[in-house]
Amino acid sequence: MIFYFSATGNCKYVASRLSKGTNEEMVSIIDCMKDGRYRFSIKPGESIGIVSPTYFFKLPAIVCDFLEKAEFLPDGKPYVYFVSTYGTSCGCCGSVVNAYMTAKGFPLDARFSIKMPDSWTPMFDLSDEVRVKRINEAAEPQIDDAVRKVQEGDRGDFMKMKLPGFAGSIFYKSYDKQRTTDHFHVEDSCVGCGLCAGKCPVDAIEMQDGKPVWTKEKCLACLGCLHRCPTFSIQYGDKTKKHGQYRNPHVLS
């Protein structure tokens, strides 16, 4: 089984490539959390794969919650691996996931990292389509290598651009502040399609009088609402407008 969280499609694409290469099922962490599904039977010979983006050099809150609650029921000893996508550094994601999985009796056999466009547009500029395309093209051989190693059951830490745990923890402290939903605002160009509310991983958005309203104090700060908005009406702070939107070109939804 390949468990993945994806806001703008990068991790969904990586998970789909792993699924195709291993012939194993993709499981959305968002769907599991919304359905309260936390127990998973692992068939003989089936692996446990976890695919997640890097948020503030660690993990999105939803991935932490899922790994805390998940119960894996394997028939035999499964091969366990983690793949992190990142823009500048994968931080200490591998160590964090390994701690969760070790506590459950399934320490990681392998760890991988793949550099892809960073969708945190309050900081990173994705308006240059040529540059974004170049980053995605450069990611393909990295994905190929991870798929090949998983197919062969390779063991080891293959992650690049890591940070030590103490450094990741320092940067991660700001994540909680960035998750507060008062950072978001909606421009007049909003057409009230409701896509943002329907796709929010933590149901933090409701449509009121035809406009999105953030009804929870905190969300994941995944920016899926901003990047999916068909009129680019959702903004976070004052820099996202000029930094553009991003969706992985291989993922339709």
Phi, psi and omega in degrees: 000141179242109182266128184221150169238134181212132178258321183241008171105346182300308183288329176295321178294314178300316179298322180293324178293320177294319180298316179295322182284333183250350183062035179246157186287139171270136180231122180283124177296324177301312180298319179299316181293319180290329181268354183068033182260114185229354180253129185225123175276128181253120184288159176304131180083353180275143181262171172244113178245140179234126181235124184213147171285164174268126175241116178052043176070008172226224187245152169301147182303324183293327179289320176299314180299317181296312182295330177294322186265337188295143176234119181256130185240084184273155171258091186103187181267112181277155170280128186239128182217161180227137175236125178248134168263149183207162177257311180245322179203144175273004174058230179243030181305316182301317180294322180294312180296320180298323178296316178298313185288326177296321178297335179266000179091014182229069179300152182295135172272330182210150179225138182224154174223144183226122180281126181219170179303133181273115186274009177279077187287352168300339179241317190260136183267117179247021183283343179272098185296326179294317180294318180297317178299320180296320178295317179294322178295321179291339179285335186302310179295332176293319178293316178305316182294318179296316179300314181298317181293321177294317178303321183271357180069030179297147179242141178146172177261105182256015183283143177243162178057050180269166172232150175294156185305319183294324180291317178299322181293325179296311181292327185293339180299331181282344182300317182300321179291322181288344180281349181292132190282355177287358174286339185272149169213160184241130180275164184295344181286353179304133180256004176070033183289335178082005181299321180299314181293319182292331184258355182299124184298333184241018176052045181271355185240136174234149176271123179230121183056038176078010180229149178286138177229130178277114187259358175246149181294327182228151172232205179267350188057036180280341180064018176300324180296317181295314185284336179272342186302121185292340179249007180052044183271341181269129180232155178235109184071206186246009183248342187294331183301317183275349182266354172083181179246160180214134167223138178301128187294345182265356186243128184271331183222000000 
